[in-house]
Amino acid sequence: MASHHLIVGGQRSGKSRQAERLAQTWLRADATHGVTVVATALAFDTEMQARIAQHRADRPAGFATVEAPLALTAALRDAAAPGRLLLVDCLTLWLTNWLMPMDGQPDLAGWQAERQALLDALPALQSPVLFVSNEVGWGVTPMSREARFYVDELGRLNQAVASRCSKLTLMVAGQAWTRAVEKEDKE
């Protein structure tokens, strides 16, 4: 089983930058190593287009990119290979694409099936995966039912993914706090 790693934190906490640093370390460790970024963002407005463009510009040279706004599991399976690190940036936007699509109603049944497919696929992937996700549950409880459902669902997703990872990093003000996930934490 490949060793997976979840990196969580607030917006602009340094999550993506930390994941990229870890991916660069992976590349330097062996000349045969490769990195594929699996990007989940959709650019529906100019602000999000600018964010995506900045992420692309900041991304280190030599990183391949695959876009998977909904079909994350298939993208991971397709890109996985011995010696290839997969960097998912990010679970937060992936969930948003399922639960708050800009062009229609949420597909809750599709989301639940895709979420379970991801969790089932992780132990068998040939590649280690670095996941980036936001920690949004530390703030004020949202006023709307939909927003509360989203916050709860992201918290459940982060917990489920973390239970399949060997490391967990919390990013705070650009600083990484990393710990190994112990067996007891996974049960």
Stockholm file with secondary structure:
# STOCKHOLM 1.0

chainA/1-187         MASHHLIVGGQRSGKSRQAERLAQTWLRADATHGVTVVATALAFDTEMQARIAQHRADRPAGFATVEAPLALTAALRDAAAPGRLLLVDCLTLWLTNWLMPMDGQPDLAGWQAERQALLDALPALQSPVLFVSNEVGWGVTPMSREARFYVDELGRLNQAVASRCSKLTLMVAGQAWTRAVEKEDKE
#=GR chainA/1-187 SS CCCCEEEEESTTSSHHHHHHHHHHHHHHHCTTCEEEEEECCCCCSHHHHHHHHHHHHHSCTTEEEEECSSCHHHHHHHHCCTTEEEEEECHHHHHHHHHSCTTSCCCHHHHHHHHHHHHHHGGGCSSCEEEEEECCTTSCCCSSHHHHHHHHHHHHHHHHHHTTCSEEEEEETTEEEEEECCHHHHC
#=GC SS_cons         CCCCEEEEESTTSSHHHHHHHHHHHHHHHCTTCEEEEEECCCCCSHHHHHHHHHHHHHSCTTEEEEECSSCHHHHHHHHCCTTEEEEEECHHHHHHHHHSCTTSCCCHHHHHHHHHHHHHHGGGCSSCEEEEEECCTTSCCCSSHHHHHHHHHHHHHHHHHHTTCSEEEEEETTEEEEEECCHHHHC
//
